[in-house]
Amino acid sequence: MVWQLLTFPMEGLLWIAEQVESRATEELARQEDLTLRLRQLQLRLDLGELDEAEFERQESELLAAIAAQEEDEP
């Protein structure tokens, strides 16, 4: 019981650090996914799989998602 009382502050800090790491990892993965999707979109345009209008529509959606994600960053 005494040991739990003494180690409680460290356990709490460890839990907080794990939560921060988890969220940072998730955010980085989302950012990398959006960047990859943007590159794939450009490749599809270059290969002629998309016309310019469809490329611009999808590109604006991805850029808006990237901008929204950057706004959420502190």
C-alpha positions in Angstrom: 0.0 0.0 0.0 2.8 2.4 0.9 4.7 1.5 -2.2 1.6 2.3 -4.4 1.2 5.7 -2.8 4.9 6.4 -3.4 4.9 5.3 -7.0 1.5 6.7 -8.0 2.9 10.1 -9.3 5.4 8.3 -11.5 2.7 5.9 -12.8 0.5 8.9 -13.6 3.3 10.7 -15.5 4.1 7.5 -17.4 0.5 7.1 -18.4 0.4 10.7 -19.7 3.6 10.2 -21.7 2.2 7.1 -23.3 -1.0 9.0 -24.2 1.0 11.8 -25.8 3.1 9.4 -27.7 0.1 7.5 -29.0 -1.6 10.6 -30.2 1.5 11.9 -31.9 2.0 8.6 -33.7 -1.6 8.6 -34.9 -1.4 12.2 -36.1 1.9 11.5 -38.0 0.3 8.5 -39.6 -2.7 10.5 -40.8 -0.4 13.2 -42.2 1.7 10.7 -44.0 -1.5 9.0 -45.4 -2.8 12.4 -46.8 0.6 13.1 -48.3 0.8 9.7 -49.9 -2.7 10.1 -51.3 -1.8 13.4 -52.8 1.3 11.9 -54.5 -0.8 9.0 -55.8 -3.4 11.4 -57.2 -0.6 13.3 -59.1 0.7 10.0 -60.5 -2.8 9.1 -61.7 -3.0 12.5 -63.5 0.4 12.0 -65.0 -0.6 8.5 -66.3 -3.8 9.8 -67.8 -6.1 8.0 -65.4 -7.7 11.2 -64.3 -8.8 14.3 -66.2 -7.8 17.7 -65.0 -11.2 18.5 -63.5 -11.4 15.4 -61.4 -7.7 15.8 -60.3 -8.5 19.4 -59.1 -11.6 18.3 -57.2 -9.8 15.5 -55.4 -6.7 17.6 -54.9 -8.7 20.4 -53.3 -10.3 17.9 -50.9 -6.9 16.5 -49.9 -5.3 19.9 -49.5 -8.3 21.0 -47.3 -7.8 17.9 -45.1 -4.1 18.7 -44.8 -4.8 22.3 -43.9 -7.4 21.3 -41.3 -4.9 18.9 -39.8 -2.2 21.6 -39.6 -4.7 24.0 -37.9 -5.3 21.4 -35.2 -1.6 21.3 -34.4 -0.5 23.5 -31.5 
